[in-house]
Amino acid sequence: MHQANHFTFQPLQEVAILFLGIFATMMPALDWLQLNAGKLGHPTASFFYFGTGLLSSVLDNAPTYLSFLSAAFGSFIDPEVDHARATLDPLRGS
C-alpha cells in the first residue's frame, strides 16, 4: 500500500529539520529572556494566562511553553540560587 501511494518519509524529515531550526534559533532569545525578565517587572498570573493563549494562537505550544518558562525563571528565581543548586546537585548525586 505504501508503494501504491508513493509514500516516503520526506515530509517527516522536513518537519523535523524545521523544528530543529526553530528550537536552535530560539535558544539565544530564551537565554536573554531568562536573564532580563526580572528587569521587565513582576508579571501576574493573568499575564501568563492571557500571554500563553495569545502566543499559542500563532505558535506551536512547545515554543510558547519554553518562552513563558524562561520568563518565569527569570522573574521569580534568583540566578545565584539557581547557580548554587546546579553546582550542588552533582555533589548530592541528584
C-alpha positions in Angstrom: 0.0 0.0 0.0 2.9 2.4 0.7 4.3 1.9 -2.7 0.9 2.4 -4.3 0.6 5.7 -2.5 4.2 6.7 -3.3 4.8 7.1 0.5 8.1 8.5 1.7 9.4 9.9 4.9 10.5 13.1 3.1 7.7 15.3 4.7 8.5 14.0 8.2 12.2 14.8 7.6 11.3 18.3 6.5 9.2 18.9 9.6 12.0 17.5 11.9 14.5 19.9 10.3 12.1 22.8 10.6 11.5 22.1 14.3 15.3 21.7 15.0 15.8 25.1 13.3 13.1 26.7 15.3 14.4 25.4 18.6 18.0 26.2 17.7 17.2 29.8 16.9 15.1 30.2 20.0 17.8 29.3 22.4 19.6 32.8 22.4 16.3 34.6 22.8 15.2 32.3 25.6 18.5 32.8 27.4 18.1 36.6 27.0 14.5 36.4 28.3 15.5 34.4 31.3 18.4 36.8 32.2 16.3 40.0 31.7 12.8 39.0 32.7 13.3 40.4 36.2 14.0 43.8 34.7 10.7 43.8 32.9 8.7 43.9 36.1 6.8 41.3 38.1 4.2 39.6 35.9 0.9 38.5 37.3 -0.8 35.2 36.8 -3.2 36.8 34.3 -0.1 37.9 32.2 1.0 34.3 31.9 -2.6 33.0 31.2 -3.5 35.5 28.5 0.0 35.7 27.1 0.1 32.0 26.7 -3.2 32.0 24.9 -2.1 34.8 22.6 1.2 33.2 21.6 -0.4 29.8 21.3 -2.7 31.2 18.6 0.2 31.9 16.4 2.9 29.5 17.6 3.1 25.8 18.4 2.6 25.0 22.1 6.2 23.9 22.7 7.8 27.3 21.8 5.1 29.1 23.8 5.8 26.9 26.8 9.5 27.5 26.7 9.1 31.2 26.3 6.9 31.5 29.4 9.0 29.1 31.4 12.1 31.2 30.7 10.2 34.3 31.6 9.0 32.7 34.9 12.5 31.6 35.8 13.9 35.0 35.0 11.2 36.7 37.0 10.9 34.5 40.1 14.2 32.6 40.5 17.3 34.3 41.8 20.2 33.4 39.4 22.6 33.0 42.3 20.3 30.4 44.0 19.9 28.5 40.7 23.6 28.5 40.1 24.3 27.2 43.6 21.7 24.5 43.1 23.2 23.5 39.8 26.6 23.3 41.5 25.5 21.2 44.4 23.2 18.8 42.5 26.2 16.7 41.2 27.7 16.6 44.7 24.4 15.2 46.2 24.1 12.6 43.5 20.8 14.2 42.1 
